[in-house]
Every structure is written in structure tokens, then in C-alpha cells.
């Protein structure tokens, strides 16, 4: 805020990028209270007319501050002074469809062209940014204390092996929730999976409800009596009889926020519970209404998904519990550990933000896992140093650079033939400095009726990789198999899905 104030005193404009639209109203209120200048917002929840007015206000110099998501980055500024990215580590700054770009990297390039400072703010820096600090490309400005009188929360690993569970809630956690509520404080529970349960299975024959268009299970939504695929959107009525054997009992497996909500309502019937996820915040104004209830103290228990992890200031929350840590410990994507560590620290940041001390409980069946023990006992910086050493030993980014060809078609043969032909082209131009990994099926091979395959290029030299891409792309685009598939190139992919 002080850096922004300094830019405004010199008559300059400031662009502030946020990872989530949901954070904008809260931040906008703080900015309007602090700065007596015209402020505009720019994100996809605004209509075309509203976005046009915001764009013109900045382009013509009438507005001094723009708050927006990644697309706001391209707004012209006649008096540019400062670009800020809040939560720079967040993968939503990477545009994954259509015009692919990294808002973080483009912001740095734009600031360099304009000769203005760019500020990347986060409690959990990306490994790429820490790598750039080590290389003296970035300057690190550590904030060693929390805002105001807040103190760091106490972390607790809760081993739930062989413990009695109430639909994902262990007895010790239920006791902590009860004790916190009796003190008049708020409780926040985090589970990054919406719906009632991710699996519907027949106890008689083992049939599982699968999406007809994806290699994925249908998620049960009990309140709506629907089965829904969270990947392609296909849905159907919730069935009561097994279609395979017609006799077996259908049972739900796994946890979703809707199921946890049911359990909490049974355990704490006199407490007011708010569930924040994509399903409960679709109606216009619903999120703002829920947040107002939380801030006014009308909510006792807050349950939600990823939208709870970022930026929200809940001063009365003193207990934060993350219910399903273990699912993030085992993944085919090498980014998974970094993302899990960032998520834990970000969610933990909702606890004890005012004068009241906070506690963060992590339910796990892997209490000895090195990621968790390092993070809890030594902090994010220590975890990041270990993760960077592992990446270096494995030759993975940021110590190398990647480009991912993604291909999909209605049959499985066309993508493989196209990528094999692309490989032949790449080998003609490659000087041996680039690893060619694939073609392989995507981790979810079939999605929305399309068969998906990938080809990964990896090189320790970025310039060499881009020279290769510049050389091969015209030839790849002219391949006869290119007409049978949809394909894209993603440079510096943030995930391999």
C-alpha cells in the first residue's frame, strides 16, 4: 500500500493483478478506503460494457489504479508507474486455453519495457521465482512479521491411522472444533473437492459410475440428486439401483464438501455453517453475502474449497483444519509437492490473523512424510530449498525448460500418428541438446469424448529450445495429420495434464 501511495504521489498509474475474481471486492473496498483516486476493476464477471469503461479509464489516464485478473495485464497506461502481482505463485496466472501466456512472466517483460518496477507478492514464492532470486535476477524483500499484532499459528499433524472417523472428521478434530466454538471463535475446514462423494459403487458387483465421455468417475451431488462429471460437465439423475446387476446396494466412497457439511450439521446442529464452493456461490451476489455473514460473526463454521485459501481476512478464525492432505502427496506431476506446500501455508494463513492465536490441524495418514515434517517444523523456505535441490538433481524446471505439445481427437490413433510425425520433424532439426519425451497418453487420456496425447520437449538452454521450436513449428503445422487433430503448444507448462 505504501509503495502504491508513492507511485500515486508522482501522478503515476498502478496495475494490480489478482489470481481470483472472488478476491476483488474485498481488496477494492480496502483500496477505496485508503486512496482518494479513481479505481477500476477488470475481470470476466463484469459485462462487456463495464470492462470497456474500465479499459478506457486506464487507457485515457482517468483511472489511477486497476485491479484485475490476468487479462487486465494488457491494458494501456499513459502514465505507467508500477505493476503488482498478488499471490505470484498461483497457477491461475497461466492462461491454459486459446492465447496461452503467463501473466507473471509477461508482467515482468512489460515492466522491463516500460522501465518501471514490478512487485511479486506471496507468502509462498514459486520455485521459479526463488531460483531467479538466487540468480540475482530478482531482489528479495522479506516481510519477517505478520500484519498488526498477529502471531504465527501453531501447526499440528494429526495422525488418523486406525482412528474412528465421522465421514472424514476424526474424533480429536471434532473435539478441537467443539472447544473452539465454545470459546466463541470461528472454525475453518478446507477440503479441495466439492460434491458429496467422488465415487458411487455397487456393493454387490463392484460397478462404478463412470462418465461416458471421460476417463473419470461421476461425482455424487446429493442435494440436487445428480451425478456430475467435474471435467466435461456431463450429468444425469442420481440412480438408486445398480444398472449392472440390479440387485447390489449402491454406496458412496470418498469425501466432498457436501458430505462434510451433512456430518457437521449432525454434530453441531445449533451452529451456523457456511459452505463456500463452486456449487454454493453460482448465484450472483451469493459469495459477497456469505463473506459478509462471516465477517459479521454470524457464521460459526466455514467449510470450503480452493476459494478459501487466498487472501481472505477472517479475524475470528482461530482453528483451521485441512481434511485431506494425503491426496496431494502422490501425483504423476512433479509440480504437485510444490502446489501442496503452497496450499497448506496459504490455508494456514487464515488462522490467527488478528490478536487471537491460531491453530492449524493437518489430518494425515502419512505423519512422517518429509514434505509435511519439513514444512511444519522448518517452514516453507526450508521446504523450497530441498525441493529446488531435488529439481536440480532431476534436471527439472527451473533448472531446465519445457515445451508441451498437447493433441486431441475423437479417436486414439490420429493424435499418436500426428505426434510421431512431429517427432520425426523435431529430430531433423534437433542438435542433440533437447530431450524428446513421448508421445504418451495424457494422465486423463479421454476427456469430453476426446482422446488426448502429449509430447514433452525439455532443454537446459532456453534459447536453444526456442530456436528449435521456431524451426519446427512451420513444418509441423503443414503435416497432413495436422488436419485430423486439434493441437497446441504450451511453453513452460504449469501442469502436465
Secondary structure, DSSP 4 states (H G I P E B T S, - for coil): -HHHHHHHHTT-EEEEE-S-GGGHHHHHHHHHHH--S-EEEE-TTS-HHHHHHHHHHHHTT--SEEEE-GGGGG---TTEEEEEEETTT-GGGEE-SSS-EEHHHHHHHHHHHHT-EEEEE-SS--HHHHHHHHTTSS------S-STT--PPEEEEEE-TT--EETTEEHHHHHHHHHHHHTT-EEEEE-S--SSBSEEEETTT--B-B-SSSSSBPEEETTTTEEE-TTT--EEEPPSS-TTTSSSPEEEES--HHHHHHHHHHH-TTS-EEEESTTTS-STTHHHHHHHHHHTT--SEEEESGGGSSS---TTEEEEEES--GGGTS-SSTTHHHHHHHHHHHHHTTSS-SSS--EEEEEES-TT-HHHHHHHHH-HHHHHHHHHHHHHHHT-TTSSEEEEEEEEESSHHHHHHHHHHHHHHHHHH--S-EEEEEEEEEEEEEETTEEEEEEEEEES-HHHHHHHHHHHHHHHHT-GGGGGSEEEEEET-S---
